[in-house]
Amino acid sequence: MTDHAGRKYNRNTDLHVCFSTFPGEKTQVIYSKSCEYAIRSLIYLATQPEGQYCTIQEISHHQNIPTHFLGKLLQQLGKYNLVTSLKGRTGGFSLAIPAAEITLLKVIEHVDGLNNLNRCIIGLGECACELSCPVHESWAPVKASIMAFLRNQTIGGLADSLKSKEQHP
């Protein structure tokens, strides 16, 4: 696919969360569609009874994620010991560590890497105080708040919030 400026991008792996700086233009900021799928999958697993394994088909169905893509993504999460898998008829995927220990920042780091979080907001390379851009002083506290938010939000907290909203709409 190509964006409005003719640049090629992959909608499954390129940055997903956006904000607009100019009418009709999006600047990508936080994470990719892959990362969104990872977060949704982990939240789904966190809402299941402890020790229960879920198949790729089940997660895919409930989270509306393409099955073939989800399989690759769960394998990747398994390499970082966020999920564990069990083969066989009763197998599937389950969280490898408590959901309360999985931060959004950890998921982003393992799926997308942290390069996108460290780049200049207006595209002038890496965001650094030594080579600051015209918006650096304004952006730095916003970026610090985003990083703190991602460090403090856990899959467990998000799953609990989701359960609570489902029980008390």
C-alpha positions as CSV (number, residue, x, y, z in Angstrom):
1,M,0.0,0.0,0.0
2,T,1.1,3.6,-0.4
3,D,0.3,6.7,1.8
4,H,-0.8,10.1,0.6
5,A,2.8,11.0,-0.2
6,G,3.4,7.9,-2.3
7,R,5.5,6.1,0.4
8,K,5.1,2.3,0.6
9,Y,3.9,0.9,3.8
10,N,2.5,-2.4,5.2
11,R,-0.7,-1.9,7.1
12,N,0.0,-4.9,9.4
13,T,3.4,-3.8,10.5
14,D,3.7,0.0,10.1
15,L,2.8,2.3,12.9
16,H,-0.9,2.4,13.8
17,V,-1.8,4.9,16.4
18,C,-1.9,8.3,14.7
19,F,-2.7,12.0,15.3
20,S,-3.1,14.7,12.7
21,T,-0.8,17.7,12.5
22,F,-2.3,19.1,9.3
23,P,-5.8,18.6,7.8
24,G,-5.9,15.3,5.9
25,E,-2.4,14.2,7.0
26,K,-1.6,11.6,9.7
27,T,1.6,11.3,11.7
28,Q,2.2,7.9,13.1
29,V,3.2,7.9,16.7
30,I,3.0,4.9,19.0
31,Y,2.6,1.3,17.6
32,S,1.8,-0.9,14.7
33,K,-1.3,-3.0,13.8
34,S,0.8,-6.0,14.8
35,C,1.2,-4.6,18.2
36,E,-2.5,-3.8,18.5
37,Y,-3.2,-7.4,17.7
38,A,-0.6,-8.6,20.2
39,I,-2.2,-6.4,22.9
40,R,-5.7,-7.6,22.1
41,S,-4.6,-11.2,22.1
42,L,-2.8,-10.9,25.4
43,I,-5.9,-9.2,27.0
44,Y,-8.1,-12.0,25.7
45,L,-5.7,-14.6,27.2
46,A,-5.7,-12.7,30.5
47,T,-9.5,-12.8,30.7
48,Q,-9.5,-16.6,30.5
49,P,-9.3,-18.9,33.6
50,E,-5.8,-19.5,34.8
51,G,-4.2,-22.4,33.1
52,Q,-6.7,-22.5,30.3
53,Y,-5.2,-22.7,26.8
54,C,-6.9,-21.0,23.8
55,T,-6.6,-22.0,20.2
56,I,-5.5,-19.6,17.5
57,Q,-8.9,-20.0,15.9
58,E,-10.7,-19.1,19.2
59,I,-8.5,-16.0,19.7
60,S,-8.8,-15.0,16.1
61,H,-12.6,-15.4,16.1
62,H,-13.1,-13.4,19.4
63,Q,-10.6,-10.7,18.5
64,N,-11.2,-10.4,14.8
65,I,-7.5,-11.0,13.9
66,P,-6.4,-12.9,10.8
67,T,-5.6,-16.5,11.8
68,H,-2.4,-16.9,9.8
69,F,-1.1,-13.5,11.1
70,L,-2.0,-14.4,14.7
71,G,-0.1,-17.6,14.6
72,K,3.1,-15.9,13.7
73,L,2.5,-13.2,16.3
74,L,1.9,-15.7,19.1
75,Q,5.1,-17.5,18.2
76,Q,6.9,-14.2,18.4
77,L,5.4,-13.5,21.9
78,G,6.4,-17.0,22.9
79,K,10.0,-16.3,22.1
80,Y,9.9,-13.5,24.6
81,N,8.2,-15.7,27.2
82,L,5.0,-13.7,27.3
83,V,2.9,-16.7,26.1
84,T,3.3,-20.4,26.3
85,S,1.9,-23.0,24.0
86,L,0.7,-26.6,24.4
87,K,0.4,-28.9,21.4
88,G,-2.4,-31.4,21.0
89,R,-6.2,-31.6,21.1
90,T,-6.5,-29.6,24.3
91,G,-3.6,-27.3,23.4
92,G,-3.3,-23.7,22.4
93,F,-1.8,-20.6,24.0
94,S,-1.8,-19.2,27.5
95,L,0.0,-16.4,29.3
96,A,3.5,-17.5,30.4
97,I,3.7,-14.9,33.2
98,P,1.1,-13.1,35.2
99,A,-0.8,-10.5,33.2
100,A,0.0,-7.9,35.8
101,E,3.7,-8.2,34.9
102,I,3.1,-7.5,31.2
103,T,3.3,-3.8,30.5
104,L,2.2,-2.2,27.2
105,L,5.7,-0.9,26.9
106,K,7.0,-4.5,27.1
107,V,4.6,-5.6,24.4
108,I,5.6,-2.7,22.1
109,E,9.3,-3.4,22.7
110,H,8.9,-7.1,21.8
111,V,6.7,-6.6,18.8
112,D,7.8,-3.3,17.2
113,G,11.0,-2.4,19.1
114,L,11.4,1.0,20.7
115,N,12.8,2.9,17.6
116,N,9.5,4.4,16.8
117,L,9.1,5.7,20.3
118,N,12.5,7.4,20.1
119,R,12.2,9.1,16.8
120,C,11.6,12.7,16.2
121,I,8.0,13.7,16.1
122,I,8.4,15.7,12.9
123,G,10.7,13.1,11.2
124,L,14.1,14.6,11.7
125,G,15.8,11.4,13.0
126,E,16.2,10.3,16.6
127,C,14.6,12.5,19.3
128,A,17.5,13.8,21.4
129,C,18.1,16.9,23.5
130,E,21.5,17.4,21.8
131,L,19.9,17.6,18.3
132,S,16.6,19.0,19.2
133,C,14.0,20.0,16.6
134,P,11.7,23.0,16.7
135,V,9.0,21.1,18.7
136,H,11.3,19.1,21.0
137,E,10.8,21.3,24.1
138,S,7.0,21.0,23.7
139,W,7.1,17.3,22.7
140,A,9.5,16.0,25.4
141,P,7.0,16.2,28.3
142,V,4.2,14.7,26.1
143,K,6.5,11.9,25.1
144,A,7.6,11.4,28.8
145,S,3.9,11.1,29.7
146,I,3.2,8.6,27.0
147,M,6.2,6.5,28.1
148,A,5.0,6.6,31.7
149,F,1.5,5.6,30.6
150,L,2.9,2.6,28.6
151,R,5.1,1.6,31.6
152,N,2.2,1.7,34.0
153,Q,-0.5,0.1,32.0
154,T,-0.5,-3.7,32.3
155,I,-2.3,-6.4,30.4
156,G,-3.8,-7.5,33.7
157,G,-5.1,-4.0,34.5
158,L,-6.6,-3.7,31.0
159,A,-8.2,-7.1,31.2
160,D,-9.7,-6.3,34.7
161,S,-11.1,-3.0,33.4
162,L,-12.6,-4.8,30.4
163,K,-14.3,-7.5,32.6
164,S,-15.6,-4.7,34.9
165,K,-17.1,-2.8,32.0
166,E,-18.7,-6.0,30.6
167,Q,-20.3,-6.7,34.0
168,H,-21.4,-3.1,34.6
169,P,-22.1,-1.5,31.3
